[in-house]
Amino acid sequence: MPLETTSRMLAPFLDRLTVEEMDAIPYGVVQLDLDARVVSYNRAEAENVGVIPRPLGLHFFFEVAPSANVPEFYGRFLEGIAEERLDDTFSFTFSCALMPRRVMVRQYYSVRTGTVWLFVGQPDGSPFTRLTASHGMSAIRETPAYGTSHIAKRVA
């Protein structure tokens, strides 16, 4: 099921999902508070990005994904927070240590909790395949705490 459809169906239930239920979603799911600090970060996103442990409490646009600190992403987030209304889907390329990561992103503002949910899928909007990063390399790479980037050794 495409990202747009899946996230629309999940939106009313997101705030009530357990960690295990959120980890079962094949899309990257990140919940941000109004200050853009990470509240929730599901397994699919952690595996796809290689951020283990999950970056809870860190500022998403400054500490977790600084390449997203651009008007096309962070600007949309700030506008949505100001209006208390955000439901936006767009293509985006994250800069990574290994190579750029092209994805489809949906930002959704939850009125009930006053948080923003980010859904991340493959460039065509499809879900991530388990244990396969969007850039084709192994998705599970141990990294230092909170995603400090280091280039992993290549395994042939």
Contact map, one row per residue, 1 for C-alpha under 8 A:
111011000000000000000000000000000000000000000000000000000000000000000000000000000000000000000000000000000000000000000000000001100000000000000000000000000000
111111000000000000000000000000000000000000000000000000000000000000000000000000000000000000000000000000000000000000000000000011100000000000000000000000000000
111111100000000000000000001000000000000000000000000000000000000000000000000000000000000000000000000000010100000000000011100011100000000000000000000000000000
011111110000000000000000000000000000000000000000000000000000000000000000000000000000000010000000000000000100000000000000000010000000000000000000000000000000
111111111000000000000000000000000000000000000000000000000000000000000000000000000000000000000000000000000000000000000000000000000000000000000000000000000000
111111111100000000000000000000000000000000000000000000000000000000000000000000000000000000000000000000000000000000000000000000000000000000000000000000000000
001111111110000000000000000000000000000000000000000000000000000000000000000000000000000000000000000000000100000000000010000000000000000000000000000000000000
000111111110000000000000000000000000000000000000000000000000000000000000000000000000000000000000000000000000000000000000000000000000000000000000000000000000
000011111111000000000000000000000000000000000000000000000000000000000000000000000000000000000000000000000000000000000000000000000000000000000000000000000000
000001111111110000000000000000000000000000000000000000000000000000000000000000000000000000000000000000000000000000000000000000000000000000000000000000000000
000000111111110000000000000000000000000000000000000000000000000000000000000000000000000000000000000000000001010000000000000000000000000000000000000000000000
000000001111111000000000000000000000000000000000000000000000000000000000000000000000000000000000000000000000000000000000000000000000000000000000000000000000
000000000111111110000000000000000000000000000000000000000000000000000000000000000000000000000000000000000000000000000000000000000000000000000000000000000000
000000000111111110000000000000000000000000000000000000000000000000000000000000000000000000000000000000000000000000000000000000000000000000000000000000000000
000000000001111110000000000000000000000000000000000000000000000000000000000000000000000000000000000000000000000010000000000000000000000000000000000000000000
000000000000111111000000000000000000000000000000000000000000000000000000000000000000000000000000000000000000000000000000000000000000000000000000000000000000
000000000000111111111100000000000000000000000000000000000000000000000000000000000000000000000000000000000000000000000000000000000000000000000000000000000000
000000000000000111111100000000000000000000000000000000000000000000000000000000000000000000000000000000000000000000000000000000000000000000000000000000000000
000000000000000011111110000000000000000001000000000000000000000000000000000000000000000000000000000000000000000000000000000000000000000000000000000000000000
000000000000000011111111000000000000000000000000000000000000000000000000000000000000000000000000000000000000000000000000000000000000000000000000000000000000
000000000000000011111111100000000000000000000000000000000000000000000000000000000000000000000000000000000000000000000000000000000000000000000000000000000000
000000000000000011111111100010000000000001100000000000000000000000000000000000000000000000000000000000000000000000000000000000000000000000000000000000000000
000000000000000000111111110000000000000001110000000000000000000000000000000000000000000000000000000000000000000000000000000000000000000000000000000000000000
000000000000000000011111110000000000000000110000000000000000000000000000000000000000000000000000000000000000000000000000000000000000000000000000000000000000
000000000000000000001111111110000000000001010000000000000000000000000000000000000000000000000000000000000000000000000000000000000000000000000000000000000000
000000000000000000000011111100000000000000010000000000000000000000000000000000000000000000000000000000000000000000000000000000111100000000000000000000000000
001000000000000000000000111110000000000000011000000000000000000000000000000000000000000000000000000000000000000000000011100000110000000000000000000000000000
000000000000000000000000111111000000000011111101000000000000000000000000000000000000000000000000000000000000000000000111100000010000000000000000000000000000
000000000000000000000100101111100000000111011000000000000000000000000000000000000000000000000000000000000000000000001111000000000000000000000000000000000000
000000000000000000000000000111110000011111001000000000000000000000000000000000000000000000000000000000000000000000001110000000000000000000000000000000000000
000000000000000000000000000011111000011110000000000000000000000000000000000000000000000000000000000000000000000000111100000000000000000000000000000000000000
000000000000000000000000000001111111111100000000000000000001000000000000000000000000000000000000000000000000000000111100000000000000000000000000000000000000
000000000000000000000000000000111111111000000000000000000000000000000000000000000000000000000000000000000000000001110000000000000000000000000000000000000000
000000000000000000000000000000011111100000000000000000000000000000000000000000001000000000000000000000000000000001110000000000000000000000000000000000000000
000000000000000000000000000000011111100000000000000000000010000000000000000000000000000000000000000000000000000000000000000000000000000000000000000000000000
000000000000000000000000000000011111110000000000000000000011100000000000000000000000000000000000000000000000000000000000000000000000000000000000000000000000
000000000000000000000000000000011111111000000000000000011111000000000000000000000000000000000000000000000000000000000000000000000000000000000000000000000000
000000000000000000000000000001111001111110000000000000111111000000000000000000000000000000000000000000000000000000000000000000000000000000000000000000000000
000000000000000000000000000001111000111110000000000000011000000000000000000000000000000000000000000000000000000000000000000000000000000000000000000000000000
000000000000000000000000000011110000011111000000000000010000000000000000000000000000000000000000000000000000000000000000000000000000000000000000000000000000
000000000000000000000000000111100000011111101100000001110000000000000000000000000000000000000000000000000000000000000000000000000000000000000000000000000000
000000000000000000100110100111000000000111111100000000000000000000000000000000000000000000000000000000000000000000000000000000000000000000000000000000000000
000000000000000000000111000100000000000011111110000000000000000000000000000000000000000000000000000000000000000000000000000000000000000000000000000000000000
000000000000000000000011111110000000000001111111000000000000000000000000000000000000000000000000000000000000000000000000000000010100000000000000000000000000
000000000000000000000000001111000000000011111111100000000000000000000000000000000000000000000000000000000000000000000001000000000000000000000000000000000000
000000000000000000000000000100000000000011111111111111000000000000000000000000000000000000000000000000000000000000000000000000000000000000000000000000000000
000000000000000000000000000000000000000000111111111100000000000000000000000000000000000000000000000000000000000000000000000000000010100000111000000000000000
000000000000000000000000000100000000000000011111110000000000000000000000000000000000000000000000000000000000000000000000000000010011110000110000000000000000
000000000000000000000000000000000000000000001111111000000000000000000000000000000000000000000000000000000000000000000000000000000000100000100000000000000000
000000000000000000000000000000000000000000000111111100000000000000000000000000000000000000000000000000000000000000000000000000000000000000111110001000000000
000000000000000000000000000000000000000000000110111111100000000000000000000000000000000000000000000000000000000000000000000000000000000000001110011000000000
000000000000000000000000000000000000000000000110011111100000000000000000000000000000000000000000000000000000000000000000000000000000000000001111111000000000
000000000000000000000000000000000000000000000100001111100000000000000000000000000000000000000000000000000000000000000000000000000000000000000010111000000000
000000000000000000000000000000000000000010000100001111110000000000000000000000000000000000000000000000000000000000000000000000000000000000000000011000000000
000000000000000000000000000000000000010010000000001111111100000100000000000000000000000000000000000000000000000000000000000000000000000000000000111000000000
000000000000000000000000000000000000111110000000000001111100000000000000000000000000000000000000000000000000000000000000000000000000000000000000000000000000
000000000000000000000000000000000000111000000000000000111110000000000000000000000000000000000000000000000000000000000000000000000000000000000000000000000000
000000000000000000000000000000000000110000000000000000111111001100000000000000000000000000000000000000000000000000000000000000000000000000000000000000000000
000000000000000000000000000000000011110000000000000000001111111100000000000000000000000000000000000000000000000000000000000000000000000000000000000000000000
000000000000000000000000000000010001110000000000000000000111111111000000000000000000000000000000000000000000000000000000000000000000000000000000000000000000
000000000000000000000000000000000001000000000000000000000011111111111000010000000000000000000000000000000000000000000000000000000000000000000000000000000000
000000000000000000000000000000000000000000000000000000000011111111001000000000000000000000000000000000000000000000000000000000000000000000000000000000000000
000000000000000000000000000000000000000000000000000000000111111111000000000000000000000000000000000000000000000000000000000000000000000000000000000000000000
000000000000000000000000000000000000000000000000000000100111111111000000000000000000000000000000000000000000000000000000000000000000000000000000011000000000
000000000000000000000000000000000000000000000000000000000001111111111000000000000000000000000100000000000000000000000000000000000000000000000000000000000000
000000000000000000000000000000000000000000000000000000000001111111111000000000000000000000000000000000000000000000000000000000000000000000000000000000000000
000000000000000000000000000000000000000000000000000000000000100011111100000000000000000000000110000000000000000000000000000000000000000000000000000000000000
000000000000000000000000000000000000000000000000000000000000100011111100110000000000000000000100000000000000000000000000000000000000000000000000000000000000
000000000000000000000000000000000000000000000000000000000000110011111110111000000000000000000000000000000000000000000000000000000000000000000000000000000000
000000000000000000000000000000000000000000000000000000000000000000111111111000000000000000000000000000000000000000000000000000000000000000000000000000000000
000000000000000000000000000000000000000000000000000000000000000000001111111100000000000000000000000000000000000000000000000000000000000000000000000000000000
000000000000000000000000000000000000000000000000000000000000000000000111111100000000000000000000000000000000000000000000000000000000000000000000000000000000
000000000000000000000000000000000000000000000000000000000000000000011111111110000000000000000000000000000000000000000000000000000000000000000000000000000000
000000000000000000000000000000000000000000000000000000000000100000011111111111000000000000000000000000000000000000000000000000000000000000000000000000000000
000000000000000000000000000000000000000000000000000000000000000000001111111111100000000000000000000000000000000000000000000000000000000000000000000000000000
000000000000000000000000000000000000000000000000000000000000000000000011111111110000000000000000000000000000000000000000000000000000000000000000000000000000
000000000000000000000000000000000000000000000000000000000000000000000000111111111000010000000000000000000010000000000000000000000000000000000000000000000000
000000000000000000000000000000000000000000000000000000000000000000000000011111111100000000000000000000000000000000000000000000000000000000000000000000000000
000000000000000000000000000000000000000000000000000000000000000000000000001111111110000000000000000000000000000000000000000000000000000000000000000000000000
000000000000000000000000000000000000000000000000000000000000000000000000000111111111110000000000000000000000100000000000000000000000000000000000000000000000
000000000000000000000000000000000100000000000000000000000000000000000000000011111111110000000000000000000000100000000000000000000000000000000000000000000000
000000000000000000000000000000000000000000000000000000000000000000000000000001111111100000000000000000000000000000000000000000000000000000000000000000000000
000000000000000000000000000000000000000000000000000000000000000000000000000000111111110000000000000000000000000000000000000000000000000000000000000000000000
000000000000000000000000000000000000000000000000000000000000000000000000000000011111110000000000000000000000101001000000000000000000000000000000000000000000
000000000000000000000000000000000000000000000000000000000000000000000000000000011111111000000000000000000001101000000000000000000000000000000000000000000000
000000000000000000000000000000000000000000000000000000000000000000000000000010011011111100000000000000000011100000000000000000000000000000000000000000000000
000000000000000000000000000000000000000000000000000000000000000000000000000000000000111110000000000000000111100000000000000000000000000000000000000000000000
000000000000000000000000000000000000000000000000000000000000000000000000000000000000011111000000000000000111000000000000000000000000000000000000000000000000
000100000000000000000000000000000000000000000000000000000000000000000000000000000000001111100000000000011110000000000000000000000000000000000000000000000000
000000000000000000000000000000000000000000000000000000000000000000000000000000000000000111110000000000011100000000000000000000000000000000000000000000000000
000000000000000000000000000000000000000000000000000000000000000000000000000000000000000011111000000001111000000000000000001000000000000000000000000000000000
000000000000000000000000000000000000000000000000000000000000000000000000000000000000000001111100000001111000000000000000000000000000000000000000000000000000
000000000000000000000000000000000000000000000000000000000000000000000000000000000000000000111110000111100000000000000000000000000000000000000000000000000000
000000000000000000000000000000000000000000000000000000000000000010110000000000000000000000011111000111100000000000000000000000000000000000000000000000000000
000000000000000000000000000000000000000000000000000000000000000000100000000000000000000000001111101110000000000000000000000000000000000000000000000000000000
000000000000000000000000000000000000000000000000000000000000000000000000000000000000000000000111111110000000000000000000000000000000000000000000000000000000
000000000000000000000000000000000000000000000000000000000000000000000000000000000000000000000011111100000000000000000000000000000000000000000000000011100000
000000000000000000000000000000000000000000000000000000000000000000000000000000000000000000000001111100000000000000000000000000000000000000000000000000100000
000000000000000000000000000000000000000000000000000000000000000000000000000000000000000000000011111110000000000000000000000000000000001000000000000000000000
000000000000000000000000000000000000000000000000000000000000000000000000000000000000000000001111111111000000000000000000000000000000001000000000000000000000
000000000000000000000000000000000000000000000000000000000000000000000000000000000000000000001111001111100000000000000000000000000000011000000000000000000000
000000000000000000000000000000000000000000000000000000000000000000000000000000000000000000111100000111110000000000000000011000000000011000000000000000000000
000000000000000000000000000000000000000000000000000000000000000000000000000000000000000000111100000011111000000000000001111110000000010000000000000000000000
001000000000000000000000000000000000000000000000000000000000000000000000000000000000000011110000000001111100000000000001111110000000000000000000000000000000
000000000000000000000000000000000000000000000000000000000000000000000000000000000000000011110000000000111110000000000111100000000000000000000000000000000000
001100100000000000000000000000000000000000000000000000000000000000000000000000000000001111000000000000011111000000001111000000000000000000000000000000000000
000000000000000000000000000000000000000000000000000000000000000000000000000010000000011110000000000000001111100000011110000000000000000000000000000000000000
000000000010000000000000000000000000000000000000000000000000000000000000000000000000111100000000000000000111110000011100000000000000000000000000000000000000
000000000000000000000000000000000000000000000000000000000000000000000000000000011001111000000000000000000011111001111000000000000000000000000000000000000000
000000000010000000000000000000000000000000000000000000000000000000000000000000000000000000000000000000000001111111111000000000000000000000000000000000000000
000000000000000000000000000000000000000000000000000000000000000000000000000000000001100000000000000000000000111111100000000000000000000000000000000000000000
000000000000000000000000000000000000000000000000000000000000000000000000000000000000000000000000000000000000011111000000000000000000000000000000000000000000
000000000000001000000000000000000000000000000000000000000000000000000000000000000000000000000000000000000000011111100000000000000000000000000000000000000000
000000000000000000000000000000001100000000000000000000000000000000000000000000000001000000000000000000000000111111110000000000000000000000000000000000000000
000000000000000000000000000000111100000000000000000000000000000000000000000000000000000000000000000000000000111011111000000000000000000000000000000000000000
000000000000000000000000000000111100000000000000000000000000000000000000000000000000000000000000000000000011110001111100000000000000000000000000000000000000
000000000000000000000000000011110000000000000000000000000000000000000000000000000000000000000000000000000111110000111110000000000000000000000000000000000000
000000000000000000000000000111110000000000000000000000000000000000000000000000000000000000000000000000001111000000011111000000000000000000000000000000000000
001000100000000000000000001111000000000000000000000000000000000000000000000000000000000000000000000000001110000000001111100000000000000000000000000000000000
001000000000000000000000001110000000000000001000000000000000000000000000000000000000000000000000000000111100000000000111110000000000000000000000000000000000
001000000000000000000000001100000000000000000000000000000000000000000000000000000000000000000000000000111000000000000011111111110000000000000000000000000000
000000000000000000000000000000000000000000000000000000000000000000000000000000000000000000000000000001110000000000000001111111110000010000000000000000000000
000000000000000000000000000000000000000000000000000000000000000000000000000000000000000000100000000001110000000000000000111111000000000000000000000000000000
000000000000000000000000000000000000000000000000000000000000000000000000000000000000000000000000000000110000000000000000111111000000000000000000000000000000
011100000000000000000000000000000000000000000000000000000000000000000000000000000000000000000000000000110000000000000000111111100000000000000000000000000000
111000000000000000000000000000000000000000000000000000000000000000000000000000000000000000000000000000000000000000000000111111110000000000000000000000000000
111000000000000000000000011000000000000000000000000000000000000000000000000000000000000000000000000000000000000000000000110011111000000000000000000000000000
000000000000000000000000011100000000000000010001000000000000000000000000000000000000000000000000000000000000000000000000110001111101110000000000000000000000
000000000000000000000000010000000000000000000000000000000000000000000000000000000000000000000000000000000000000000000000000000111111100000000000000000000000
000000000000000000000000010000000000000000010000000000000000000000000000000000000000000000000000000000000000000000000000000000011111000000000000000000000000
000000000000000000000000000000000000000000000011000000000000000000000000000000000000000000000000000000000000000000000000000000001111100001110000000000000000
000000000000000000000000000000000000000000000001000000000000000000000000000000000000000000000000000000000000000000000000000000011111110111100000000000000000
000000000000000000000000000000000000000000000011100000000000000000000000000000000000000000000000000000000000000000000000000000011011111111100000000000000000
000000000000000000000000000000000000000000000001000000000000000000000000000000000000000000000000000011100000000000000000010000010001111110000000000000000000
000000000000000000000000000000000000000000000000000000000000000000000000000000000000000000000000001111000000000000000000000000000000111110000000000000000000
000000000000000000000000000000000000000000000000000000000000000000000000000000000000000000000000000000000000000000000000000000000001111111000000000000000000
000000000000000000000000000000000000000000000000000000000000000000000000000000000000000000000000000000000000000000000000000000000001111111100000000000000000
000000000000000000000000000000000000000000000000000000000000000000000000000000000000000000000000000000000000000000000000000000000011100111111000000000000000
000000000000000000000000000000000000000000000011110000000000000000000000000000000000000000000000000000000000000000000000000000000011100011111000000000000000
000000000000000000000000000000000000000000000011010000000000000000000000000000000000000000000000000000000000000000000000000000000010000001111100000000000000
000000000000000000000000000000000000000000000010011100000000000000000000000000000000000000000000000000000000000000000000000000000000000001111110000000010000
000000000000000000000000000000000000000000000000011100000000000000000000000000000000000000000000000000000000000000000000000000000000000000011111000000000000
000000000000000000000000000000000000000000000000011110000000000000000000000000000000000000000000000000000000000000000000000000000000000000001111111111000000
000000000000000000000000000000000000000000000000000100000000000000000000000000000000000000000000000000000000000000000000000000000000000000000111111110000000
000000000000000000000000000000000000000000000000000110100000000000000000000000000000000000000000000000000000000000000000000000000000000000000011111100000000
000000000000000000000000000000000000000000000000001111100000000100000000000000000000000000000000000000000000000000000000000000000000000000000011111100000000
000000000000000000000000000000000000000000000000011111100000000100000000000000000000000000000000000000000000000000000000000000000000000000000011111110000000
000000000000000000000000000000000000000000000000000000000000000000000000000000000000000000000000000000000000000000000000000000000000000000000011111111000000
000000000000000000000000000000000000000000000000000000000000000000000000000000000000000000000000100000000000000000000000000000000000000000000011001111100000
000000000000000000000000000000000000000000000000000000000000000000000000000000000000000000000000100000000000000000000000000000000000000000000010000111110000
000000000000000000000000000000000000000000000000000000000000000000000000000000000000000000000000110000000000000000000000000000000000000000000000000011111000
000000000000000000000000000000000000000000000000000000000000000000000000000000000000000000000000000000000000000000000000000000000000000000001000000001111100
000000000000000000000000000000000000000000000000000000000000000000000000000000000000000000000000000000000000000000000000000000000000000000000000000000111110
000000000000000000000000000000000000000000000000000000000000000000000000000000000000000000000000000000000000000000000000000000000000000000000000000000011111
000000000000000000000000000000000000000000000000000000000000000000000000000000000000000000000000000000000000000000000000000000000000000000000000000000001111
000000000000000000000000000000000000000000000000000000000000000000000000000000000000000000000000000000000000000000000000000000000000000000000000000000000111
